[in-house]
Every structure is written in structure tokens, then in C-alpha cells.
Amino acid sequence: MLLRLALAKAPSSSLLLAKSSRINLNVVRNYARGPVRTTRNPGTVDRTQMRTQPTLKEKLMGPPSANAFSLGKGAAAGAAVVGLGALCYYGVGMGKHTSIADNAIMWPQYVKERIQSTYAFFGGSCLLTAASAAAVFRSPRLLSLASRGGIVVRSNRSYNTTGWTRGKAQDTTAAATATAAVANVTQRGKVEEKVEVDDNYNREMERRYLKNPFNDFSGGENTPFATDEEHIKTLICTYVDAILEHCHPNSDEEDNRGDLYVGNAGIAYMFWKLNSCEQTRELYPALEHAAAFIRNAKANAKRYKKRSAERYSFLCGNAGIYAVSAAISQESKNTEELSTDLANFKSGIPSSKEFMHTKYGCDEVLVGRAGYLSGCYWLNDVLPEKKITDDDLVSICQLIINSGREYSKLNNSPLPLMYQYHGTEYLGAAHGLCSILHMLLDSPWFRTVPISAPAAELRDIKRSIDFFLELQDGEGNFPVALEDLRSGRDKRLVHWCHGAPGAVYLMAKAYLIFKEDKYIMSLRRAADLVWKKGFLRKGPGICHGVAGNGYVFLLLFRLTNEMKYLYRAHKFMELLTNSEFKQRARVPDRPHSLYEGVAGTVCFLVDLLEPEQAYFPFMDVFH
């Protein structure tokens, strides 16, 4: 029995919790994974039904079972503690393989989301859920969640004027504190049904964003405003100095895979970006730093070379590492290394065609075909000669379309093209529909006049875009996933990864191609939402942070040439040094990385210096 096995191998504190909570294990079992496959009393269980029961992983991605909710908050919260403890242990076990299907970056995310949704329902009664999970995961973010009720002391990590700082000793101590806290509370013999939580702190945690402290632009559309380029350069140096102090190219502490998303390849991209901008080129020996960081990333990449999916996984796999290395080799005029890098990157073309789709999904941006396409487009833009042929690009696009059609048909989707990632039909830029459609619009089909896409492909792409557009709410935001619409949950995030800040790139590309006003109207609504609710507390990064939302206004400025959007982008830069932001913003798990940390912030600041050429990394709608 998987649940019992997980509990048997769990930390001692989790066992104490299970023994002292007086919980019916059948309830916990149903909460975690549904009926257990057993040979006892075979007549009591319909074997046909057993085969259709979701797996533990699939159950994890769904809501808690009705059985758990019917118990009442106290008992159900106790069930959640043990159930989620088992899920956490199982998740870590899968994550150790660090394959594309169960990536260490991605897999814990589901557990974290499950913990947060459980907390939202059970409130203070379920604080031990987060505490036990923090102990298992050694996750500072979960530790922070557990500390809401004062059960666990906060990890001593802070934001200061020199950048994001963290310490391994602090994280280890904090995780040990979490483990001790769980054991301490469970030894008292009961789980408190209510934990007093400071009202002010609770209200603060409920808000994902800071109130906009700035007045909006008051000038005319063409009225210029003063910009302080020296201040931007100083801020760039502050962040880069922090990166060089805490990250070393010979040790990939951010992520031992070295990928673009949170690893050394992302830092190498940042230095390549610094070298590409005339105003920042002389601030550092950027190309030397870029070469050093990408060298380490490639050394790590060799360990995963045999996995076929790694070859076309762009942001979280090997393809992105070799793409950035090729750009650096080109700037360094190292033709031999460039040839090797391109050969390794282009090995992703046949690999991307091996599967139509899998239960994990093969098409999204972080690890799938759409991400690989973004790398192909970027390389063709930054290299002097086009290295990826139109035939190869179109063949990958056709496979993405066929995959979306097949999935849509099998699952009776309301739109012609639909995709899933780990069982969830995401709509956002990181895992979902909008960035997949964006990459299809970037294809050679849409670079000709008239459009050269086959009629059926053009019809399905356009209908899917327009269906997605209809999902935009009155505020300008989009749902996280189609499941949110079916379940009635109204989870709306204002992040690049989930929500309007990522959807704007699809709308902008659609406007540039189809010239329909509804797309620019959608963009303006999204931009107004980001101006109101986009000053995020999750940190300075581009995936789900301040810089990523600031990019929305650089996009709108390039598209409309209206000064108010450039003004707003500068205000997002100013927030980075705002005292309230520095006090209340959270520290990312990888505080120096490209997508979660300040390496991405540096890219945003560089683009502020040259707004006419600004683009979100690997998503340039004007290329």
C-alpha cells in the first residue's frame, strides 16, 4: 500500500503526527489517492472501478475528496496533515529522478499548490500541513507558509540594498525547526482546531500584490518624461554584483541542472544581454562571465544528454543551454564551439517528433515543443545566418497542431486546439495554451503576405485564439486553467506564468498579424490590470515578479509608441527600491536566477535603457 509505505519511510515527526491525530486511515487514504488496491475482501470492491481510479499523482492535482470535507474542519484538517505528508514524501521521491516528466522544479509545485488550497479551506486548523511539508521538502517557501500561525519560526532570509541574499545554513536550520515544531505539537496529543493568527499578518498574506504607490502618467501621448539612465545602471550593477558574489560558475548552486529557468545558463544569458547593449557593455567583462557560466551549465547538461526529451526542452532542459552557448560562441568568434553548440541544439528537431503527446504534455514552453520553437526563432534572430530551416520549423508547428487537435477531440474540448501539462489544461504562458498559440503565430506561415498557412491550420489557430480572448474578464485577466471554469473556482493570477502578463504576447502577435482591434483592446485592458494589481510581492523576477509585469508596458510602448506605457515601465523599476517592497516582498527560491530572481530583473533594466528594442526573453513578438 503506497500510502502506508510512504508513511513508513517518512520522517519521525510525520509518524508521530499520524499516531497522535486519531485519524481514520481510510479517510486519509481516500483524501490522498482513492481506494487502495488490495486482495482482502475482493467482493467489496468493483475491480472495473478500481482500474479507473486516478493514481496518486493524478489525485494530487485534483481537489480534496468529498469524504474529507464531510468530516468537519477539525478532523479533515488532521486527515490533510497525514495525507499531504505522504504526498510530500512521494513527490520528493519522484523529484530525485529529475527527469523532464517529473522535474524537480515542476513536481513540488503541485504539492505546494495543494497545500495552499488546503490551507485556504481549513485555515489555522491545517497549519501543521505546511509545517510537515516544509520539513520534508526543506523548502523556505513552505516554511514561510507554515509560520503564518507562529508554529514555525520564519527562515532568516531578507531583501536588502545589495540584492537578494540567502544562506544554506539558515535554510537547514529553518527546516530542522520545522521538523522539531511538528514533533513538538504532535507530542502534545492533539491537533488544535483553531490557531490564533495575527489578523494584520493574515490580511497581509491574503494579498498577492502591493497597492500601487504611483500616480499614473498625466501628459499627452507624445509627452516625454525625464529618465535617469545612471540610476538604472547603478541598479544593474547592484544586482550583478550580488550575483557574482553569491553565484560562481564552477558551482551551480541555483540549480544543478544548469538550465535557463533557474540555473547557470540563465545567468549566462543575462551577461550575453549586458554585452549586447551598447550602454551596459563596458560595465563588466560580460562576455567572459557569460562564457564561464555557460561552460558550467554545459558540463551539467552532459549528464542528461541521453534523454531524448532533454534535447528539445528549452527553458528547463538542454536545448536552452546549447542555444545560449551558441549565441555566446558567436559573439566570441569561437567557430568550432559554435558548430558543436548548434549540432547539440539541432538534435532536438528529431527528438521533438518522437511522440505526439504524453500524459505529461510535450507542447508547452517550459519543457515542450513550443519552448523549443522559441529557441529556434531566437537563434535565427541573433545569429548572422539562419540556422534552423523553415521546413524544420513548419514540421514542428504541424506536430503541435496535430497534438492539440487529437487531445481536443479525445477530451471534447470546446476549442479546436487544446493541450495539457501533467493532467491540467493550463492557459497561461509558462505551461499553457497562450504561449503555444503565440509560437505557432511566429512560424514562417505568418511571415508572408498573404498568410501561407494551410486553410485548416489557419482556421484552428484563429478560432483557438478567439476562444482564449473570450475568457478575458472585465478586469482584463484570464483564468489559470480550463478546470477553473468547470469547477467554478475563480483563481486569477497576475503573473507572466499564469494570467494577463503572459497572455499579452499572444494578443500582441495576433494584432500584428490579423490587424483586428479586439486584440489591441484586450492588450490595453490587460495593461491596466497590471498597473493596478501587478506590483507583486513574490519578488523581482520575470516569471512571477515585478520585472515580468514591467515587461508588459515595454511591449505596449513598442506596439503603440504611447509614453504612458514607458512611464509605467519605469515605475515598476522604481518599485524595486521602494521601502515597502523591500520590507514585504518574498525571497524567491532561486534569488539570482533568470526567471525567478534578479538575473531576469537585470534583463528588464537593460531593456529600459533601450525600450525600442525591448523584449521579454525568448518571446519577441516583433522578430
C-alpha positions as CSV (number, residue, x, y, z in Angstrom):
1,M,0.0,0.0,0.0
2,L,1.6,3.1,-1.3
3,L,0.3,5.4,1.4
4,R,1.4,3.2,4.2
5,L,4.8,2.7,2.6
6,A,5.2,6.5,2.3
7,L,4.3,7.0,5.9
8,A,6.7,4.2,6.9
9,K,9.6,6.0,5.2
10,A,8.5,9.5,6.3
11,P,10.4,11.5,8.9
12,S,9.8,10.5,12.5
13,S,7.8,13.7,13.1
14,S,5.3,12.7,10.4
15,L,4.9,9.3,12.1
16,L,4.3,10.9,15.5
17,L,1.7,13.1,13.8
18,A,-0.1,10.1,12.3
19,K,-0.2,8.2,15.6
20,S,-1.4,11.1,17.7
21,S,-4.0,12.5,15.4
22,R,-6.5,9.7,15.9
23,I,-7.4,9.8,12.2
24,N,-9.2,7.0,10.3
25,L,-6.6,5.9,7.8
26,N,-9.4,5.1,5.3
27,V,-10.3,8.7,5.3
28,V,-6.7,9.8,4.8
29,R,-6.3,7.2,2.1
30,N,-9.3,8.5,0.2
31,Y,-8.2,12.0,0.7
32,A,-4.8,11.2,-0.8
33,R,-5.4,8.7,-3.5
34,G,-8.8,7.0,-3.6
35,P,-9.3,3.3,-2.9
36,V,-6.3,1.1,-2.2
37,R,-5.8,-1.9,-4.4
38,T,-5.9,-4.8,-2.1
39,T,-6.7,-8.6,-2.2
40,R,-8.7,-8.5,1.0
41,N,-12.5,-8.8,0.7
42,P,-12.4,-8.7,-3.1
43,G,-16.1,-8.7,-3.3
44,T,-16.4,-5.3,-1.7
45,V,-14.6,-3.5,-4.5
46,D,-15.6,-3.3,-8.1
47,R,-12.4,-4.2,-10.0
48,T,-13.5,-2.3,-13.1
49,Q,-14.0,0.7,-10.9
50,M,-10.5,0.2,-9.4
51,R,-8.8,0.3,-12.8
52,T,-10.4,3.7,-13.4
53,Q,-9.4,5.2,-10.1
54,P,-6.8,8.0,-10.6
55,T,-3.3,7.4,-9.5
56,L,-1.8,9.2,-6.5
57,K,-0.1,11.7,-8.8
58,E,-3.4,12.4,-10.6
59,K,-5.3,12.6,-7.4
60,L,-2.8,15.2,-6.1
61,M,-3.7,17.5,-8.9
62,G,-7.4,17.4,-8.1
63,P,-9.3,18.9,-5.1
64,P,-9.6,17.0,-1.8
65,S,-12.2,14.3,-1.8
66,A,-15.7,14.9,-0.6
67,N,-15.2,12.4,2.2
68,A,-12.6,14.6,3.7
69,F,-14.7,17.7,3.6
70,S,-17.7,16.0,5.1
71,L,-15.8,15.2,8.3
72,G,-15.8,18.8,9.5
73,K,-12.8,21.1,9.6
74,G,-11.0,19.7,12.6
75,A,-10.9,16.0,11.6
76,A,-10.5,16.8,7.9
77,A,-7.5,19.1,8.7
78,G,-5.9,16.2,10.6
79,A,-6.5,14.0,7.6
80,A,-4.9,16.5,5.4
81,V,-1.8,16.6,7.6
82,V,-1.2,12.9,7.2
83,G,-2.4,12.7,3.6
84,L,-0.2,15.6,2.4
85,G,2.7,14.3,4.4
86,A,2.6,11.1,2.4
87,L,2.1,13.1,-0.8
88,C,5.1,15.2,0.0
89,Y,7.3,12.2,0.6
90,Y,6.2,10.6,-2.6
91,G,6.7,13.8,-4.5
92,V,10.3,14.2,-3.3
93,G,11.0,10.6,-4.2
94,M,9.8,11.2,-7.8
95,G,11.7,14.5,-7.9
96,K,15.0,12.8,-7.2
97,H,15.0,11.4,-10.7
98,T,15.0,15.0,-12.1
99,S,13.7,13.9,-15.5
100,I,11.6,16.0,-17.7
101,A,8.4,14.2,-16.8
102,D,9.0,14.6,-13.0
103,N,11.3,17.6,-12.9
104,A,12.5,18.7,-9.5
105,I,11.4,22.2,-10.4
106,M,7.9,21.2,-11.5
107,W,6.8,18.3,-9.3
108,P,6.9,20.0,-5.9
109,Q,4.8,22.8,-7.4
110,Y,1.8,20.6,-7.3
111,V,2.3,19.7,-3.7
112,K,2.8,23.3,-2.8
113,E,-0.4,24.3,-4.6
114,R,-2.3,21.5,-2.9
115,I,-1.0,22.7,0.5
116,Q,-2.0,26.2,-0.2
117,S,-5.5,25.3,-1.4
118,T,-5.9,23.1,1.7
119,Y,-4.8,25.9,3.9
120,A,-7.3,28.3,2.2
121,F,-10.2,25.9,3.1
122,F,-9.1,24.7,6.6
123,G,-7.4,27.9,7.8
124,G,-5.5,27.7,11.0
125,S,-6.5,24.1,11.7
126,C,-4.2,23.0,8.9
127,L,-1.0,24.8,9.8
128,L,0.7,21.5,10.6
129,T,0.2,20.5,7.0
130,A,2.6,23.2,5.8
131,A,4.9,22.6,8.7
132,S,5.3,18.9,7.9
133,A,5.7,19.6,4.2
134,A,8.4,22.2,5.0
135,A,10.2,19.6,7.0
136,V,10.1,17.1,4.1
137,F,10.8,19.5,1.3
138,R,13.4,21.7,3.1
139,S,11.5,24.5,1.3
140,P,11.8,28.0,2.7
141,R,8.7,29.0,0.9
142,L,6.6,26.3,2.6
143,L,8.4,27.2,5.8
144,S,7.1,30.7,5.4
145,L,3.6,29.4,4.8
146,A,3.8,27.3,8.0
147,S,5.0,30.2,10.0
148,R,1.7,32.1,9.5
149,G,0.3,30.8,12.7
150,G,3.5,31.1,14.7
151,I,4.1,27.3,14.8
152,V,7.4,27.6,12.8
153,V,9.9,30.4,13.0
154,R,10.5,32.2,9.7
155,S,13.6,31.4,7.8
156,N,16.1,34.3,8.3
157,R,16.2,35.5,4.7
158,S,15.8,39.1,3.7
159,Y,16.0,41.6,0.9
160,N,18.5,44.4,1.3
161,T,20.0,47.1,-0.9
162,T,22.7,44.7,-2.2
163,G,20.2,42.3,-3.6
164,W,18.6,39.0,-2.6
165,T,20.6,37.1,0.0
166,R,20.2,33.6,1.3
167,G,22.2,31.1,3.4
168,K,22.3,27.4,3.3
169,A,22.9,27.2,7.0
170,Q,19.9,29.3,7.6
171,D,17.7,27.2,5.4
172,T,18.9,24.0,7.0
173,T,18.3,25.4,10.5
174,A,14.9,26.6,9.5
175,A,14.0,23.2,8.1
176,A,15.1,21.5,11.3
177,T,13.0,24.0,13.2
178,A,10.0,22.9,11.1
179,T,10.6,19.2,11.9
180,A,11.0,19.9,15.6
181,A,7.9,22.0,15.6
182,V,5.8,19.2,14.1
183,A,7.1,16.7,16.6
184,N,6.6,19.1,19.5
185,V,3.0,19.8,18.6
186,T,2.1,16.2,17.9
187,Q,3.6,15.0,21.2
188,R,1.0,17.1,23.0
189,G,-1.5,14.6,21.9
190,K,-3.8,16.6,19.7
191,V,-4.1,19.0,16.7
192,E,-5.5,22.3,17.6
193,E,-8.7,23.0,15.6
194,K,-8.1,26.7,15.7
195,V,-4.7,28.6,15.9
196,E,-4.8,32.2,16.7
197,V,-3.2,34.1,13.8
198,D,-2.4,37.8,14.0
199,D,-5.2,39.5,12.0
200,N,-2.9,42.1,10.4
201,Y,-0.4,39.5,9.3
202,N,-3.2,37.3,7.9
203,R,-4.7,40.1,5.9
204,E,-1.3,41.0,4.6
205,M,-0.6,37.4,3.4
206,E,-4.0,37.3,1.6
207,R,-2.8,40.0,-0.8
208,R,-0.6,38.9,-3.6
209,Y,0.4,42.4,-4.6
210,L,1.2,45.8,-3.1
211,K,-1.0,48.8,-3.6
212,N,0.2,50.9,-6.5
213,P,2.1,53.8,-4.8
214,F,2.5,55.9,-8.0
215,N,0.3,58.4,-9.9
216,D,-0.4,57.5,-13.5
217,F,1.0,59.4,-16.4
218,S,-0.6,62.8,-16.8
219,G,1.0,64.0,-20.0
220,G,-0.2,63.6,-23.6
221,E,0.5,60.5,-25.7
222,N,3.7,62.1,-27.1
223,T,4.8,64.0,-24.0
224,P,8.3,62.9,-23.0
225,F,9.3,62.4,-19.3
226,A,12.7,62.5,-17.6
227,T,14.5,59.2,-17.2
228,D,17.6,58.7,-15.0
229,E,19.8,56.3,-17.0
230,E,22.6,56.5,-14.4
231,H,20.2,55.3,-11.7
232,I,19.2,52.3,-13.9
233,K,22.9,51.5,-14.5
234,T,23.6,51.7,-10.8
235,L,20.7,49.4,-10.0
236,I,22.0,47.0,-12.7
237,C,25.4,47.0,-11.0
238,T,23.9,46.3,-7.6
239,Y,22.2,43.2,-8.9
240,V,25.1,41.9,-11.0
241,D,27.5,42.4,-8.1
242,A,25.2,40.4,-5.9
243,I,25.0,37.6,-8.5
244,L,28.8,37.5,-8.8
245,E,29.2,37.4,-5.0
246,H,26.7,34.5,-4.4
247,C,26.9,32.5,-7.7
248,H,30.1,31.0,-9.0
249,P,30.4,29.5,-12.5
250,N,32.2,26.5,-11.1
251,S,29.4,25.6,-8.7
252,D,25.8,25.7,-9.8
253,E,24.1,26.4,-6.5
254,E,21.0,27.8,-8.1
255,D,20.1,24.6,-9.9
256,N,22.4,21.6,-10.5
257,R,21.0,21.1,-14.0
258,G,22.3,24.5,-15.1
259,D,19.2,25.3,-17.2
260,L,17.8,28.6,-18.4
261,Y,15.0,28.8,-16.0
262,V,16.8,28.8,-12.7
263,G,20.4,27.6,-13.5
264,N,23.7,29.0,-14.7
265,A,22.6,29.1,-18.3
266,G,20.1,31.8,-17.3
267,I,22.9,33.9,-15.7
268,A,25.0,33.4,-18.8
269,Y,22.1,34.7,-20.9
270,M,21.9,37.8,-18.6
271,F,25.6,38.5,-19.3
272,W,25.1,38.0,-23.0
273,K,22.3,40.6,-22.8
274,L,24.6,43.0,-21.0
275,N,27.2,42.6,-23.7
276,S,24.6,43.1,-26.4
277,C,23.5,46.5,-25.1
278,E,25.8,49.4,-26.0
279,Q,25.1,51.2,-22.7
280,T,26.0,48.3,-20.5
281,R,28.7,46.6,-22.5
282,E,31.5,48.4,-20.6
283,L,30.1,47.9,-17.1
284,Y,31.6,44.3,-16.8
285,P,33.6,41.9,-18.9
286,A,30.2,40.4,-19.7
287,L,31.2,38.1,-22.4
288,E,33.9,36.5,-20.2
289,H,31.4,35.9,-17.4
290,A,28.8,34.6,-19.9
291,A,31.4,32.0,-21.2
292,A,32.3,30.9,-17.7
293,F,28.7,30.3,-16.6
294,I,27.6,28.6,-19.8
295,R,30.7,26.3,-19.6
296,N,29.5,25.0,-16.2
297,A,25.9,24.6,-17.5
298,K,27.1,22.5,-20.4
299,A,29.1,20.3,-18.1
300,N,25.9,19.6,-16.2
301,A,24.0,19.1,-19.4
302,K,26.1,16.2,-20.4
303,R,24.6,14.1,-17.6
304,Y,21.2,14.4,-19.3
305,K,22.2,14.1,-22.9
306,K,20.9,10.5,-23.3
307,R,17.3,11.5,-22.5
308,S,15.6,12.3,-25.8
309,A,13.2,14.8,-24.3
310,E,16.1,16.9,-22.9
311,R,17.2,17.7,-26.4
312,Y,14.2,19.8,-27.2
313,S,13.4,21.1,-23.7
314,F,14.3,24.7,-23.8
315,L,13.8,26.6,-20.5
316,C,14.2,23.5,-18.3
317,G,16.4,21.3,-20.3
318,N,19.5,21.0,-22.5
319,A,18.2,22.8,-25.6
320,G,18.2,26.2,-23.9
321,I,21.7,25.7,-22.6
322,Y,23.1,25.0,-26.1
323,A,21.1,27.8,-27.7
324,V,22.6,30.4,-25.3
325,S,26.1,28.8,-25.7
326,A,25.8,29.2,-29.5
327,A,25.0,32.9,-29.1
328,I,28.0,33.4,-26.8
329,S,30.2,31.4,-29.1
330,Q,29.1,33.6,-32.0
331,E,30.0,36.8,-30.1
332,S,33.3,35.3,-29.0
333,K,34.0,34.2,-32.6
334,N,34.7,30.7,-31.5
335,T,33.5,28.9,-34.7
336,E,34.4,25.4,-33.5
337,E,32.4,25.7,-30.3
338,L,29.6,27.4,-32.3
339,S,29.4,24.4,-34.6
340,T,29.2,21.9,-31.7
341,D,26.6,24.0,-29.9
342,L,24.4,24.2,-33.0
343,A,24.7,20.4,-33.6
344,N,23.6,19.7,-30.0
345,F,20.7,22.2,-30.2
346,K,19.5,20.9,-33.5
347,S,19.4,17.3,-32.2
348,G,16.2,18.4,-30.6
349,I,14.5,18.6,-34.0
350,P,14.2,14.8,-34.5
351,S,13.6,14.2,-30.8
352,S,10.6,16.6,-30.8
353,K,8.9,14.4,-33.3
354,E,9.3,11.1,-31.4
355,F,6.0,11.4,-29.5
356,M,2.7,13.1,-30.5
357,H,2.0,13.7,-26.8
358,T,2.4,12.0,-23.5
359,K,0.4,12.1,-20.2
360,Y,2.8,14.9,-19.1
361,G,2.4,17.0,-22.2
362,C,5.0,17.7,-24.9
363,D,4.0,21.0,-26.3
364,E,4.2,23.8,-23.7
365,V,7.0,26.4,-23.3
366,L,9.0,25.3,-20.3
367,V,9.8,21.8,-21.4
368,G,7.9,21.1,-24.6
369,R,7.9,21.8,-28.4
370,A,6.6,25.4,-28.1
371,G,9.6,26.3,-26.0
372,Y,11.9,24.6,-28.5
373,L,10.4,26.8,-31.2
374,S,11.0,29.9,-29.2
375,G,14.7,28.9,-29.0
376,C,14.8,28.3,-32.8
377,Y,13.3,31.7,-33.5
378,W,15.7,33.4,-31.1
379,L,18.7,31.7,-32.6
380,N,17.7,32.6,-36.1
381,D,17.4,36.3,-34.9
382,V,20.7,36.6,-33.1
383,L,22.9,34.7,-35.4
384,P,24.1,36.3,-38.6
385,E,22.9,33.4,-40.7
386,K,19.6,31.4,-40.3
387,K,20.5,28.1,-38.8
388,I,17.0,26.5,-38.4
389,T,15.3,26.0,-41.8
390,D,11.7,26.9,-42.4
391,D,10.9,23.3,-43.3
392,D,12.0,22.2,-39.8
393,L,10.1,25.0,-38.1
394,V,6.9,24.2,-40.0
395,S,7.2,20.5,-39.3
396,I,7.3,21.1,-35.6
397,C,4.4,23.5,-35.8
398,Q,2.4,20.9,-37.7
399,L,3.1,18.4,-35.0
400,I,2.0,20.8,-32.3
401,I,-1.3,21.4,-34.2
402,N,-1.9,17.7,-34.7
403,S,-1.2,17.1,-31.0
404,G,-3.7,19.8,-30.0
405,R,-6.4,18.5,-32.3
406,E,-6.0,15.0,-31.1
407,Y,-6.2,16.0,-27.4
408,S,-9.1,18.3,-28.1
409,K,-11.1,15.6,-29.8
410,L,-10.3,12.9,-27.2
411,N,-11.4,15.2,-24.4
412,N,-14.3,17.0,-26.0
413,S,-12.6,20.4,-25.6
414,P,-14.6,23.5,-26.5
415,L,-11.8,24.8,-28.8
416,P,-10.0,23.2,-31.8
417,L,-6.6,23.1,-30.2
418,M,-6.1,22.2,-26.6
419,Y,-3.1,20.9,-24.5
420,Q,-2.4,19.6,-21.0
421,Y,0.6,19.6,-18.7
422,H,0.6,16.9,-16.0
423,G,-3.1,16.5,-16.5
424,T,-4.1,20.2,-16.2
425,E,-5.3,22.2,-19.2
426,Y,-3.3,25.4,-18.4
427,L,-4.0,28.6,-20.3
428,G,-1.0,30.7,-19.2
429,A,2.3,31.4,-20.8
430,A,4.6,29.0,-18.8
431,H,2.6,25.8,-19.1
432,G,-0.3,26.6,-21.3
433,L,-2.3,27.5,-24.4
434,C,-1.5,31.1,-24.9
435,S,2.3,30.7,-25.5
436,I,1.8,27.6,-27.6
437,L,-0.5,29.6,-29.9
438,H,2.0,32.5,-29.8
439,M,4.8,30.2,-31.1
440,L,2.5,29.0,-33.9
441,L,1.9,32.6,-34.9
442,D,5.7,33.2,-35.0
443,S,6.0,30.4,-37.6
444,P,7.1,31.0,-41.3
445,W,3.4,30.6,-42.2
446,F,2.6,34.0,-40.8
447,R,5.6,35.9,-42.2
448,T,4.3,36.1,-45.7
449,V,1.6,38.3,-47.3
450,P,-0.8,36.7,-47.8
451,I,-0.6,34.2,-44.9
452,S,0.7,30.9,-46.2
453,A,-0.7,28.6,-43.5
454,P,-3.0,25.9,-44.8
455,A,-6.6,26.8,-44.5
456,A,-7.5,24.2,-41.9
457,E,-4.4,25.1,-39.7
458,L,-5.2,28.8,-40.0
459,R,-8.8,28.2,-39.0
460,D,-8.0,26.2,-36.0
461,I,-5.3,28.6,-34.7
462,K,-7.5,31.6,-35.2
463,R,-10.5,30.0,-33.5
464,S,-8.4,28.9,-30.6
465,I,-7.0,32.5,-30.2
466,D,-10.5,34.0,-30.3
467,F,-11.8,31.4,-27.8
468,F,-9.0,32.3,-25.5
469,L,-9.8,36.0,-25.9
470,E,-13.4,35.4,-24.8
471,L,-12.1,34.1,-21.5
472,Q,-10.7,37.6,-20.6
473,D,-12.7,39.0,-17.7
474,G,-13.9,42.6,-17.1
475,E,-10.7,43.4,-15.2
476,G,-8.5,42.2,-18.1
477,N,-7.3,38.9,-16.7
478,F,-7.5,35.3,-17.8
479,P,-8.1,32.0,-15.8
480,V,-5.2,29.8,-14.9
481,A,-6.7,26.7,-16.4
482,L,-9.9,25.5,-18.1
483,E,-10.6,23.4,-15.0
484,D,-11.2,26.7,-13.1
485,L,-14.1,27.4,-15.4
486,R,-15.6,24.0,-15.0
487,S,-15.2,23.9,-11.2
488,G,-16.4,27.4,-10.6
489,R,-13.1,28.3,-8.9
490,D,-12.1,31.9,-9.8
491,K,-8.3,31.7,-9.4
492,R,-6.9,34.7,-11.3
493,L,-3.2,35.4,-11.0
494,V,-1.4,38.4,-12.4
495,H,1.9,36.7,-13.4
496,W,3.7,36.0,-16.6
497,C,3.4,32.3,-16.0
498,H,-0.4,32.5,-15.2
499,G,-2.5,35.4,-16.2
500,A,-2.7,38.5,-18.3
501,P,1.1,39.4,-18.1
502,G,1.8,36.3,-20.2
503,A,-1.2,36.4,-22.4
504,V,-0.3,39.9,-23.8
505,Y,2.3,38.4,-26.1
506,L,-0.3,36.3,-27.8
507,M,-2.6,39.2,-28.1
508,A,0.1,41.5,-29.5
509,K,1.2,38.9,-32.1
510,A,-2.4,38.3,-33.1
511,Y,-2.9,42.1,-33.5
512,L,0.2,42.5,-35.6
513,I,-0.9,39.6,-37.9
514,F,-4.7,40.0,-38.1
515,K,-5.0,43.8,-37.5
516,E,-8.2,43.4,-35.5
517,D,-9.0,46.0,-32.9
518,K,-10.3,43.4,-30.4
519,Y,-6.7,42.3,-29.8
520,I,-5.3,45.8,-29.0
521,M,-8.4,46.4,-26.8
522,S,-7.5,43.2,-24.9
523,L,-3.9,44.4,-24.5
524,R,-5.0,47.7,-23.1
525,R,-7.3,46.0,-20.6
526,A,-4.5,43.7,-19.5
527,A,-2.1,46.5,-19.1
528,D,-4.5,48.5,-16.9
529,L,-4.9,45.4,-14.8
530,V,-1.2,45.0,-14.4
531,W,-0.8,48.7,-13.5
532,K,-3.4,48.2,-10.8
533,K,-2.6,44.7,-9.4
534,G,0.8,43.9,-10.9
535,F,3.2,45.1,-8.2
536,L,3.7,41.6,-6.9
537,R,5.1,40.6,-3.6
538,K,6.6,37.4,-4.9
539,G,9.9,39.1,-5.8
540,P,11.7,41.0,-8.6
541,G,11.8,38.2,-11.2
542,I,10.2,37.8,-14.6
543,C,8.2,34.6,-14.2
544,H,6.0,35.8,-11.3
545,G,7.6,39.0,-10.1
546,V,7.8,42.8,-10.7
547,A,10.2,42.7,-13.7
548,G,8.0,40.3,-15.6
549,N,5.0,42.5,-15.2
550,G,7.0,45.6,-16.1
551,Y,7.8,44.0,-19.4
552,V,4.0,44.3,-20.3
553,F,4.5,48.1,-20.6
554,L,7.6,47.8,-22.6
555,L,5.6,45.7,-25.0
556,L,2.8,48.2,-25.2
557,F,5.2,51.0,-25.7
558,R,6.8,49.3,-28.7
559,L,3.4,48.5,-30.1
560,T,1.7,51.9,-29.6
561,N,4.6,54.3,-29.0
562,E,2.5,55.9,-26.2
563,M,4.6,57.4,-23.5
564,K,2.3,56.4,-20.7
565,Y,3.4,52.8,-21.1
566,L,7.1,53.7,-20.9
567,Y,6.3,55.8,-17.9
568,R,4.6,52.8,-16.2
569,A,7.5,50.5,-17.0
570,H,9.8,52.9,-15.2
571,K,7.6,52.9,-12.2
572,F,7.9,49.1,-12.0
573,M,11.7,49.8,-11.9
574,E,11.3,52.3,-9.1
575,L,9.3,49.8,-7.1
576,L,12.5,47.7,-6.8
577,T,14.0,50.3,-4.4
578,N,10.7,51.1,-2.7
579,S,10.9,50.7,1.0
580,E,7.6,48.8,1.3
581,F,8.6,46.4,-1.4
582,K,12.0,45.7,0.2
583,Q,10.2,45.0,3.5
584,R,7.3,43.0,2.3
585,A,8.5,41.2,-0.8
586,R,9.2,37.5,-0.6
587,V,12.5,35.9,-1.4
588,P,12.5,33.6,-4.5
589,D,13.7,30.0,-4.1
590,R,16.5,30.8,-6.6
591,P,17.0,34.5,-5.9
592,H,19.7,35.1,-8.5
593,S,18.2,33.1,-11.4
594,L,16.9,34.3,-14.8
595,Y,13.2,33.6,-14.3
596,E,12.7,33.6,-10.5
597,G,15.5,36.0,-9.5
598,V,17.5,39.2,-10.2
599,A,19.2,37.9,-13.4
600,G,15.8,38.4,-15.1
601,T,15.4,41.8,-13.4
602,V,18.8,42.9,-14.9
603,C,17.4,42.0,-18.4
604,F,14.4,44.2,-17.7
605,L,16.6,47.1,-16.6
606,V,18.8,46.7,-19.7
607,D,15.7,46.9,-21.9
608,L,14.6,50.0,-20.1
609,L,17.8,51.7,-21.4
610,E,16.8,50.6,-25.0
611,P,13.0,50.4,-24.9
612,E,12.7,50.5,-28.7
613,Q,14.4,47.0,-28.8
614,A,13.0,45.6,-25.6
615,Y,11.5,42.1,-25.5
616,F,10.7,39.5,-22.8
617,P,13.4,36.8,-23.0
618,F,12.7,34.5,-26.0
619,M,9.3,36.0,-26.7
620,D,10.0,38.9,-29.1
621,V,6.7,39.5,-31.0
622,F,8.4,41.9,-33.4
623,H,11.1,39.5,-34.7
